[in-house]
Amino acid sequence: MNKRLYVGGLSYSVDDDGLRELFERCGEVSFVKVIRDQSGQSKGFGHVEMSTPEEARAAIEELDGALHERRTITVSEASAGQRR
């Protein structure tokens, strides 16, 4: 079962491919989306789905609080409202 994660604190230059690459070191990524405004500018957060709950836990443990592109990111399980 896939597990969706919320990723916050992203640099505005991070795109879907960069976010996927970051999370692939923790396991298989089945979905990734950097959230953007109407102009196409990143809002600084996104969602990633890992293929298994174990990979999701590994991603949270490894990446929550990590420095990525000179910014500290947060990684947590997506809440029900964030899973849409």
HUCORRA-V822863 format. One line per field, one symbol per residue. burial: b if it has 24 or more other ideal C-beta (glycine too) atoms within 12 Angstrom, else e. Layout:
burial = ???
//
This chain:
burial = eebbbbbbbbbeebeeebbbebbeebbebeebbbbeeeeeebebbbbbbbeeeebbebbbeebbeeebeeeebbbbbbeeeeee
//
